[in-house]
């Protein structure tokens, strides 16, 4: 059973909390032991007092064994075997994109709470099936849209809601770096990120979904229509041919309010990583994660600058705590509402798939 105690009770009786800890701790399984699992999921679970890493599965058994040797726990021969273990409470799904829906739905039906990496799935129908499975089973389904949890983005949303820059008229949001081939657990031109079957999408799924989800979060409204160019310009596979997925995506989004802006996702920024957002409002301009010192800069019409420094954005080279595991554990241990629920991500995925359709047809696609 799960035991819930308030913060006051915890401070009043540390011994009681320690005794109850063994009941509150959740047994965690890792499905897919690649880079994202190793640098974000696993260390953050290991650092969380209510999580216990008990299970590992990877197509490369040696990789799973190494992690089990470091963190404890058992290695499973298949993910199905792991899901059949009733002792496992929750799983992180960190596998290639094509398997997200299949394994997530199986895990939910097996009574596991699920944290799935982005993109949610490779078709809109699969995304909807995942959300429906979570609703039917009553299990928690979260998607790793960590940009919503960045302190600068959370503050920016409050400032926008408060009207600090007035009505947002236009915007540009960007996520670009040099590509996943140097970051992947299997680096080089043969990384699964470049494989059309395994990844389905490229920069749009890897980075574009983050900024699409983010602009909706910041503005508190949905993308209403999209006009997109999603293409492959530079990345090559091991044979020297252009990769089968996109390395650049440039979308013009029109929001429900009528605000228009661009969303750019790129794997060909061969220099400093760009993970910035700029909003141009009727009462000023807000620049988020553009300055190395200040996470938010608001420039007023009289050129007055209002500066905020609460954190700096995470980069591939500088990994910091994402907050995703904390949010997931709050959901499954304390019953808090899932901040990054599968259901809440559906609208961003709709915009992504509409953008892909726009790029294929050369037409503007209305959403909803």
N, C-alpha and C positions, 0 to 999 in steps of 0.2 A: 504493500500500500504506500501511497504518497502522504507524507506528513507536511503540513504547511505551518510555519511559525512566523510570526511577525518580526520585523527588525527589532522592536522593543524587547520581545521575549528573548531574542538571540543575545542581546547585550546583557540582559538580566541573568541569563543562565547559560554561559558558554559550555558547561559540561553537558547540559541537556541537549544543546544543539549538536555537540559532538556525538552523543549517543544516537540522536535522530539522523545524523548525517548518513549513516549506512542505509537508511530507508530512502532518504531523499536522493542519493546519488543515482544517476542514470547510467546504465550500461550502454556504451557507444560502439557502433561498428563503422568501420571505414571501408567503403566500396570504391576502389580505385585509389592507388597509393602513389600517384604522380606528384608533380611539382606543387599544384595548388593544395593538395592534401598535406604535403610535407611542410610548406612554409606558412600556411594559414590554419587550416582545419585542425590538424593534429596538435600543433603547439598550443593553440588556444583552448582546445579541450583539456590538454594536460595541465593547463594553468587554471582551469575552472574547478572550484571546490565541489561542485555537484556532478561532475562528469568523470567517468572511469572508462578508459580506453580498453575494451575487452576483445575486439574482433577486427581482423584485417583480411581483406581480399584484394588481389590484383592479378591480372593476367600473367604478370611476372612474379611467380611465387617467391623468388629470392628477395625481391623488393619488399614484399609483405613480411617475410621472415625477419628481415633486418629491422623493420619498424617494430614488430612484435618483440624483438630482442631488446630494443631500446625502451619501449613504453610498457611492456607487458602485454598479456593477452594472447589470443589464439589465432592461428592462420587457418582460413577455410579454403577448401579446394574449389568451391564455386560460390557465387553470390547467393544462389538458391539455398545452399546449405547454411549460409550465414543467416538468411532471412527465416529459415525454419527453426532457428535456435530461439526458444521462448525467453531466454534470459536477456536477450538483447532488446533494449527499449527503443533505441533510435539509431538512425544511420545517416552518415554523410555520403552523398553520391557524387563522386569526383571522377567520372568516367567520360570518354568522348561523347559529344553531343547526341549522336544517333541512339544512344542507350538510355538517355535521361528518362524519357517517358516510361519505357518498358520496366526499368528497374524501380523507378519511383512508385509506379502503380502497384507493382508486385509487393513492394515494401509496405505501402499503406494497407493493402489487403491482408498482409501478414501481421498487422497490428503495430507496425513500427511508425514512430514519428520520423519525418523525412526533412533533411536539409539537402537540397539539390543545387549544384552549381549552375550558373547561367551559361548559355541561354536556357530558358525553361525546357524547350523541346525544339524539334526541327520542323514541325508543322503546327498550324494553329489548332487543328483538331486534336493533336496530341496534348497540347497545352490545356485545352478545355477538358480533356479526359483526366488529366492529372488533378485539376481543380475539383472536378466532380468526384473523383475517387477520395479526395481528402474530405469533402463534405459528407459523403456517404459513410465513410469509416469513422469520422469524428477525430481523425488523427491530424496532427500539425504538419502542414506542408509549407516550408519556407524555401525561397529562392535567393541565391547569394548576391542580391543587388545591393552591395555594400555602400554604394555612393550615397544612398539616402541617410546612412548612419554617420557620415563624416560630419564633424562638429561644425565646420564652416558652412556646409550645405544646410544643416538643421537651423543654424542661426540665420542664414540668408532667407530661408523660407519665412521665418518669423518677421524679418524686416520687410519683406515683400508684402506679407499679409498686413502689416502695420501701415503700409503705404509710404515707406521711406523713399521710394523712387517713383511714387505715383503709379499710374497705369502702365504696365509693360506693353510697349509698342512693337519692338523688334528684339531679337536675341541671336546669339551664336554660342553654341556649346560644342566643344571639341575634345576628342580623346585620340591622341596619336603617339605612337612610339615606333621603334625600329622593327617590330614584329616578334612573334612568339618563338622563332627558331632558336634564339639564344637563351630563352627562358624555360622552354619545355624540358621535361624530365629526360626526353630523348631529343637532344638538340640537333640542329642541322636542317637541311632542306627536305628531309623525309619525315618531319614531325607530323603527327596525326592532324594537327591544325590545318595543314595544307591538303589533306585528303578529303575530297568531295563527299565520299560515302560516310566517313566517320564524323566529319565536322558539319557537312551540309552547307554552312555559311562560313565566311571568313571574318574580316574585320567588323562587319555589321553585327555578327553574333557575339564576337569577342568583346568589342568595345562599344559598338553602336547601341546595343541594348542598354548598356549602362547610362549613356547620355540621353537616350529616349526616355527611359524610366525617370531619370533625374529631372529633365525639364518639366515633365508632368508633375513631379513632386514639388519642385520649387514654385511653380505657378498655380498649383492646385486645380489644374484642369487637364483635359485630354487633348491629344493631337486629333484634329478633325479631318485633315487631309494632308497628303504628302506627294511631293514631286521629287524623284530621286534618280541619281546616277550611282549605280553600284557596279564596280568594275575591277579588273585586274590590270595593273599598270606596270608592275616591276618585279614582283616576287617570282622566283623560278624554283622548280623542283629539282630533284637529283639528276634529271636528264637534261636540264637546261631549258625546259619549256615553262611557260607561264603556269602558275599553279591553278588548280581547278576551282578555287574559291576566290572571292573578292579580297583585294588588299586595300581597297579604298571605297568608302561610301560617303556620298555627300547628298544630304536630304534637305529639302525646303519644307518645313513644317508650318502649317497654319493651325493655330490653336482654336479652341471653342470660342474664345473671346474675340478672335479676329487677329490677334498678334501673330506675326510672321517671323520666322527665323531659320537659321541653318543648324543642322546637326552634322558634324564631320567626324568620321571614324577612319583611322588610317594606320596601316602597318609600315608606312614608308617615311616616317619622320626620323631620319637618320641623324639624330642629334638629341637635343634636350626633349624629354617627354613633355607633352602638352595635355593637361587634363583640366582645362579652364572653361568657364562659362561667363558670358557677359550679357547683361540685360540692360536694354535702353528704355528707360521709362519717361513719363511725362514730367517727372520732377527730379530726374537725375539718372546717372549711369552706375550700375553695380558690376564690379569686376571680382570674380570669385576664383581663387586659386591661380591667379595670374602673376602675382607678385611673390617673390621668394621670402619676403618678410611678413607681409600681411595677407591673411587668407581672404579678407573682404576689403575692398576699397569702394566707397561710394563718392562719386564726384557730382557735386551739385551744379546747377546752372551758373552760379557765380564763381565756380572753380574751387569752392570749399571742398576739402577732402576729409572724409570721415573714415577712420581706419579701425579695423578689427583684427585681433591676432589671437585666435583660440586654438589653432593647430595648423599643420600643413598636410597637403594631400599625400596619400601613400603612392609610392612608385614601385616599379619592378625592382629597381636597385635598392630602394629603401622600404623594406617591409615593416609596417607597424600594425598594431592590433586593429582588426577590421571592425570589431563590434558585432559581427554576424553570429558568432558562437554564443556570445552573451545573450543576444536577442533570442536565439533558438532555445537556449537553456531556460530563459525566463518563461518561454511559452510552454515547454514540456514539463518543467518542474513546478512552476508557480501558477500555471494556467493563464498567464498574461496573453493578451491578443497578439497574434503573430504580426510583427511590424512589416515583414517582407513576405506575406502570405502569397501562395500561388495565385489565388484569386485576384489579389491586388496587382499582380504583374501582368495579367492577361491583356490589359489595355495597351501596355507598352509592346507586348509581343504582336498585337494586332497592327500597331504602327510599323513594326519591323517587317512583317509579312506584306503589308500594303506597300511599303517602300520597295520591296523586292519585285512586286507586281508592277509598280510604276516604272522601275528600271527596265523590266522586260518589255513592257508595252509602249514606253515613251509617253505615257499619259499620267495626268494627275489623278490620284485615287482618293476618293472620299472614304472615310472610316465610320462604321456604325450605320 
